[in-house]
Amino acid sequence: MNHLLSLRELETAAEECLSGPQGTMAWDYYSSGADDERCVKRNIEAFSEYELHYRVLVDVAKRDLSTTVLGHTLAMPILVAPTAFHGLAHPEGELASVRGAGDAGALFVLSTLSNTAVEDVVEAATGPVWFQLYVYRDRAATEALVRRVEQAGCQALVLTVDAPLLGRRERDVRNRFALPEHLFVQNMFAAGYETVSARGHQGSPRLRPESGLAAYFAALLDPSLTWEVISWLRSITTLPVIVKGIVRADDAARAVQAGAAGVIVSNHGGRQLDAAPATIDVLERVVEAVAGRAEVLLDGGVRRGSDVIKAIALGAKAVLVGRPVLWGLAAGGRDGVAHALGLLRGELDLAMALCGCANVAAITRDLVQA
């Protein structure tokens, strides 16, 4: 893995691993975005519009990358974003991912749509695990899942709010995306919602070819959610609730008013609304609206350590990375995940030195100009 010097090279290696005689369904699932996939590119390209006006003659002989997020002391301000179906990338699935995250000192966020049971993931973890939650139409099943992940040892809930329906990902529609027969949504077996099939789920539309995941969302997930869902979750768990999928300042303020402990500025990696703004472009206004009442994190488009500095300078406590972790998983399992996160850590460390920042607290707003 050490010959892969950047996340771009790791992405190429992962594509080679996931594209073969059986087609490119897994690669297309991980890499695709909604519609014309412009938002996927926008998330990445927007970072280049921000320059770092570095300081000089600062003692950076020793650098401290550690930070705290919701009371957790972390080795670096980089978290693993929740992504579904790691079993498509590697036989060990989320177990390899959480172990690689632990090797790199990164907090891990597990998806509801995991191919591995939450109990097994937490047991394999060496660092904090948060749980990303989709709210099903079946509130009883959702409540049972929340209680289960709390009992398993997860330390926060990450409520995804930008997916009342699944964005139209044309590559998935063309491929009629479905999980292979040996893979399931492991955390939903008790409710009978474990299968993602190209045939769709009971009650889903079947009049034309579609993504099996889109059919799953349409049939099972609740598109009628309102802000009350945050207070409902807080009534059934003691875990802090973090709201993921915010791109507007007023929505960020509503989330905090409803009791969210944090918000994640995210557009679902460009996989929902293709016309959504780049997350780095809306980060600062969200931070201003939250006004220190909750923690703000950023998800989407982080590909270099200097991107992490830009996000922190604009007010994020930390960033989340999704696709790069999957690339590492596909190319090298546990070691690949650790390598992906290690590349970002190494770049962040160097960029901090070159910016005159001996610690994360020194990454301040004056460093960034757009």
HUGI-V703145 format. One record per backbone hydrogen bond with DSSP energy under -1.0 kcal/mol. NH is the residue of the N-H (numbers start at 1). CO is the residue of the C=O. Records with the same first field share a line. If there is no record, write none. Layout:
NH=CO  CO
//
This chain:
4=1
10=6
11=7
12=8
13=9
14=10
15=11
16=12
17=13
18=14
19=15
20=23
23=20
28=24
29=25
30=26
31=27
32=28
34=270
35=168
37=34
41=37
42=38
43=39
44=40
45=41
46=42
48=45
49=46
50=47
51=369
53=367
54=52
55=355
64=358
67=74
69=72
72=69
74=67
78=76
79=319
80=107
81=321
85=113
88=85
89=86
90=86
93=90
95=92
97=93
98=94
99=95
100=96
101=97
102=98
103=99
104=100
106=101
108=128
109=80
110=130
121=117
122=118
123=119
124=120
130=108
131=156
132=110
133=158
137=220
139=137
142=138
143=139
144=140
145=141
146=142
147=143
148=144
149=145
150=146
151=147
152=148
154=149
155=129
157=240
158=131
159=242
160=133
161=244
173=169
174=170
175=171
177=172
179=196
183=180
185=194
186=114  184
188=185
189=186
192=189
193=188
200=197
204=201
212=177
215=211
216=212
217=213
218=214
219=215
220=216
221=217
222=135
229=226
230=227
232=228
233=229
234=230
235=231
236=233
242=157
243=262
244=159
245=264
246=264
252=248
253=249
254=250
255=251
256=252
257=253
258=254
259=256
260=255
261=241
263=295
264=243
265=297
266=246
271=268
276=273
286=282
287=283
288=284
289=285
290=286
291=287
293=290
295=261
297=263
298=318
299=265
308=304
309=305
310=306
311=307
312=308
313=309
314=310
315=312
316=311
317=296
319=77
320=298
321=79
326=322
327=323
328=324
329=325
330=326
331=327
332=328
333=329
336=332
337=333
338=334
339=335
340=336
341=337
342=338
343=339
344=340
345=341
346=342
347=343
348=344
349=345
350=346
351=347
352=348
353=349
354=350
355=351
356=353
357=352
362=359
363=360
364=362
367=364
368=365
369=51
//
